């Protein structure tokens, strides 16, 4: 019963508070395997999946200066 109530509380909190602040640990981020060159930089793509919905919530492309 406690897990059930916690799950309901989490879903309610997620609706009331922005998800990034309400559940910072609810996202699993992974490297997609995509590398690309952007000018003087080599970039890798990482995407984060929302554990509650199963959908990709956002992707980031950290880049390192390797050319020029």
C-alpha positions as YAML, in Angstrom:
chain: A
units: angstrom
residues:
- id: 1
  name: UNK
  ca: [0.00, 0.00, 0.00]
- id: 2
  name: UNK
  ca: [2.88, 2.37, 0.77]
- id: 3
  name: UNK
  ca: [4.37, 1.95, -2.73]
- id: 4
  name: UNK
  ca: [0.95, 2.54, -4.25]
- id: 5
  name: UNK
  ca: [0.50, 5.79, -2.31]
- id: 6
  name: UNK
  ca: [4.05, 6.88, -3.17]
- id: 7
  name: UNK
  ca: [3.38, 6.27, -6.87]
- id: 8
  name: UNK
  ca: [0.21, 8.36, -6.72]
- id: 9
  name: UNK
  ca: [2.07, 11.10, -4.85]
- id: 10
  name: UNK
  ca: [4.87, 11.06, -7.43]
- id: 11
  name: UNK
  ca: [2.44, 11.39, -10.33]
- id: 12
  name: UNK
  ca: [0.60, 14.23, -8.62]
- id: 13
  name: UNK
  ca: [3.83, 16.01, -7.74]
- id: 14
  name: UNK
  ca: [5.06, 15.61, -11.32]
- id: 15
  name: UNK
  ca: [1.96, 17.46, -12.54]
- id: 16
  name: UNK
  ca: [2.23, 20.24, -9.98]
- id: 17
  name: UNK
  ca: [5.99, 20.88, -10.05]
- id: 18
  name: UNK
  ca: [8.30, 21.03, -13.09]
- id: 19
  name: UNK
  ca: [9.61, 17.51, -13.65]
- id: 20
  name: UNK
  ca: [13.30, 18.47, -13.60]
- id: 21
  name: UNK
  ca: [13.03, 19.71, -10.02]
- id: 22
  name: UNK
  ca: [10.43, 17.26, -8.76]
- id: 23
  name: UNK
  ca: [12.16, 14.10, -9.93]
- id: 24
  name: UNK
  ca: [15.77, 14.69, -10.84]
- id: 25
  name: UNK
  ca: [16.40, 10.95, -10.46]
- id: 26
  name: UNK
  ca: [13.54, 9.85, -12.71]
- id: 27
  name: UNK
  ca: [15.60, 10.21, -15.90]
- id: 28
  name: UNK
  ca: [18.04, 7.67, -17.28]
- id: 29
  name: UNK
  ca: [20.52, 9.22, -19.69]
- id: 30
  name: UNK
  ca: [22.45, 7.19, -22.24]
- id: 31
  name: UNK
  ca: [24.89, 7.70, -25.09]
- id: 32
  name: UNK
  ca: [23.10, 7.18, -28.40]
- id: 33
  name: UNK
  ca: [26.20, 6.17, -30.37]
- id: 34
  name: UNK
  ca: [25.95, 9.27, -32.56]
- id: 35
  name: UNK
  ca: [29.12, 11.32, -33.12]
- id: 36
  name: UNK
  ca: [29.22, 14.26, -35.49]
- id: 37
  name: UNK
  ca: [31.57, 17.07, -36.42]
- id: 38
  name: UNK
  ca: [30.39, 20.63, -35.98]
- id: 39
  name: UNK
  ca: [32.97, 23.13, -37.18]
- id: 40
  name: UNK
  ca: [35.99, 22.78, -34.88]
- id: 41
  name: UNK
  ca: [34.14, 20.49, -32.48]
- id: 42
  name: UNK
  ca: [33.41, 16.79, -32.18]
- id: 43
  name: UNK
  ca: [30.04, 16.21, -30.54]
- id: 44
  name: UNK
  ca: [28.34, 13.22, -28.93]
- id: 45
  name: UNK
  ca: [24.62, 12.85, -28.47]
- id: 46
  name: UNK
  ca: [23.10, 11.78, -25.14]
- id: 47
  name: UNK
  ca: [19.37, 11.35, -24.59]
- id: 48
  name: UNK
  ca: [17.44, 11.02, -21.35]
- id: 49
  name: UNK
  ca: [14.39, 8.80, -20.92]
- id: 50
  name: UNK
  ca: [11.64, 9.58, -18.41]
- id: 51
  name: UNK
  ca: [11.25, 6.45, -16.27]
- id: 52
  name: UNK
  ca: [7.58, 7.23, -15.58]
- id: 53
  name: UNK
  ca: [6.41, 7.74, -19.16]
- id: 54
  name: UNK
  ca: [9.08, 5.78, -21.06]
- id: 55
  name: UNK
  ca: [9.48, 8.66, -23.51]
- id: 56
  name: UNK
  ca: [12.64, 10.56, -24.43]
- id: 57
  name: UNK
  ca: [12.48, 13.75, -22.41]
- id: 58
  name: UNK
  ca: [15.49, 15.59, -23.84]
- id: 59
  name: UNK
  ca: [18.80, 15.13, -25.63]
- id: 60
  name: UNK
  ca: [22.08, 16.97, -25.19]
- id: 61
  name: UNK
  ca: [25.10, 17.22, -27.44]
- id: 62
  name: UNK
  ca: [28.25, 17.95, -25.42]
- id: 63
  name: UNK
  ca: [31.07, 18.98, -27.74]
- id: 64
  name: UNK
  ca: [34.85, 18.99, -27.44]
- id: 65
  name: UNK
  ca: [37.15, 21.21, -29.46]
- id: 66
  name: UNK
  ca: [39.36, 18.86, -31.45]
- id: 67
  name: UNK
  ca: [39.98, 20.63, -34.76]
- id: 68
  name: UNK
  ca: [41.18, 24.08, -35.90]
...
